[in-house]
Amino acid sequence: MERMKISRKRKVLIVEDDHLVSEMIRGILEELGYEITGEAEDGHEALSMIKEVKPDVVIMDIKMPKMSGIEASILIQKHFPTPIVILSAYETEDLVKEASEAGVGAYVVKPPQPAELFRAIEIACGRFDDLQELSDVRRKYEQAMKTIENLSKLLPVCPGCGEEKRDEDYARMLNMYLSSIPVEEIGRYLCSRCRSRTDK
Amino acid sequence: MSGFYANGRERSQLIIEHFDILSAVCIELNSLEDSSSVFKHIVDSAPRFKGIDSAGIYVLDSSSGEFILEYATGLPGGFVDSHPSSRPGSGLHEMLHCNETAYPCPSEGSSFTYEGSPQVFIKGLFPLIRSEIALSVMFIASSEPGALPQEIPRIMHIMLAMAKATISRIDLESSVRRSEMEHSLLLEGVLDPVFALGDNLEMKYCNGAFRQLVCFEEEGIEKAAFSEVAGLELTNIMREKFDEALDSDQGFRISTLEYRERVFNTFISRTPDGIFVLMNDISEAEQTRKKLNFRERFESLLITISTDFIIMRGSALNLGINDALLNIGVSIEIDRAYLFQFSDTLSIMNNTHEWCATNVQPQIENQQGLKPDNYPWLMNRLSRHCAFQVLSIPDLPSWAEAERELFESRNIQSLLVIPIVHGNSLIGYLGFDSVNHERYWSEDIIDLLRVVGDAIGNALVRNRMEKKLIEMYRRAEKEAQINAVLLREVNHRVKNNLSEIIGILYAQRRYASDNDDHDEFVQSLIGRIRGLATVHDMLSSSGWNPLELTMLARRIINGAIATAPDGKKLKVSISKTSIRVNPNQAHALALILNELVRNSLKHALAGRDSLRIKVRMRKRRAGRITLVYSDNGPGYPEEVLKHDRINLGLDLIQNLTIKNLQGELTLQNDGGASAKVVFRRTRTEDGTDENK
């Protein structure tokens, strides 16, 4: 058990409508060294608590009153992206598929071995981090693509006739682009004369 | 001999005379009708020639070996008397035994002369008949010695040749007559009509059968015109066929014709002088052939129908039955064919399939839901499981009044009924109606229709069995699905229970202190796990359906108080209610009640000999349910009521109420400890009350 302890103490939110099962999860997580940051009884409560306690990972039951674990997982991933481990006594293929499509990181069947739950939590967190990173890269890529698109419109020569662009539209677009450059980055865009004047 | 003729002229005159006689004899012979007369005639004719005075015939009697004088002319009486026969050894006998014509005769050394008066000189012998068993010899004689004219032997030969030719003619004519007679006899013996016509279609011959056929009773038909004897109808039919036969290369024609409701296979043959006709009456054979043909076609139809029924299922079977009724109806030329089926208990019969001929009113819609009890005669006949026919509806017995009305309402004249039986059970019947006229069905047809009845019966029973099997299979499939769901639920519940047990262990460890009694720890653990086991048992027995709250409370409380120390009196009162709670609520309530009883036993019963426990359950407004558990012990300590102190039992009661039941818990002292749990009935997503 000692080997399984994590270097960084993760905060865990338990979402479970059966009190005794909550007791079990709490007991195992405490043994594994996780911090129980809250306990919710259904999906609704989980959504409101997650905003408050900002857990590192959510342990979620599926069959719960008011809102099921799958529905709650979809909403959590949409509004408060967090790693989720499903802990359910059901293990049908359909449920596993639904959970996967809802963005769940791992699926564990009750009652879990502590090591099993540990691996599930860590894998879910790892996968979540990877996804986040991937998401950042994608966002940056999309931004870069947009910048390139904008810059290509600012070419001073028309690729059709080879004439220099002198119309008002071009001037307006150029001004708009120049004004969108953040102040802290403007130095990179200056000509040598302006740069030397600025240096002085 | 040369001196016999005075001169050449005289001789020529003689020859002419002789040939005149020969011509006369020839003509005379032609009118004779038998060989004996012919021989006699040439014997009689011999003396008509110059030099011949007498002639006769000796015939050898093979038994005595003597020649008998058969016939003679011109012979003196003495000769006839003395030589009626000639024995072997006599000169005459030896002479007669000649093998060839002997002329002039007597030849040297074997002459015979009758020495009486007048003398007779036999001058020539001419065998008439010569064979191994018969020998007849004609002789010619003269009363004068000396040779006869030299033409005589030739004339005799010519006469004999004429006689033999005449006899051949007579034999031939006799043979022809005999043949004609035999032919007539033969044709008369023929049972079929036979007749012969001449080139101009005149009657030459016909037998009795033909006369009978054409109703011709007059005696003579010869030379009568065919049309006169046969009548116009047959003449018209035959004329074309005669032409065909006459034109035919083979010289004959065989064809079939129908005349006076009979069928004839006619053989018409060209003959040298007309036409020969044989009318072979094949009416019966034709009728038999038609019957056989019909039977063959009908059997083939029934085999097809019966075979088809083997593979027919569901709607295909209905189509097949309708098709079979149509085919049978058309084949046996009836007006309506239909199928009635009985219900299993024979209480209802329905007309399920029907075929009607053109212009015959369908009845199927009027024949639904009939009660067999109302038709005792019909049911009586059907119960014998034998086919029956009603030739005339008015002839039904008086107790078949209802049936008469039923059949008359359907305009039935005659009716055939084929019961459909499977095993010993009557399952229906095939009906065949004749609407336009009364009708009789032969046993052959009935037997064949019975085969169809059996085939339809088998198909119907098989169809019913298959429907039942499909129903059973579907039921089994549904049960299997339910079982699969139940198994999944059991699996889920078991895993949940195990999780809860682990949860109890973790919770119990969390609340444990170093001062805790080990036995007490274990006992409390056992009690809680037993509570879980009891509710699991109840839920699995009910198939995870809602449980009656009273029953649940009784089982849990009785189980929990069983652990009470000996000698303590415990009285439990549980209110009766029809409230049912869903499995999750039942589970939580069972654990809550278990903890409450354990609490009562631990704290309220301590230092007392008896304890009264009461459980009251009520339905409240808006689907709320209240459960009040109370005992008559000392009540909860103040710090418990103020939530200052809490133990595992109270923690479980509180959290199970709040989390699992989503309800409210109120603890108070009211003549003892009292815990009130209020929760709502759970509603399913579609708004129905799940607890129901």
Interface residues (C-beta under 8 A of the other chain):
Chain A: D17 D18 H19 L20 V21 S22 E23 M24 I25 R26 G27 I28 E41 P65 A89 Y90 T92 V109 K110 P111
Chain B: R488 N491 H492 R493 K495 N496 L498 S499 E500 I502 G503 I504 L505 Y506 A507 R509 R510 L591 L652 N655 L656 I658 K659 N660 Q662 T682
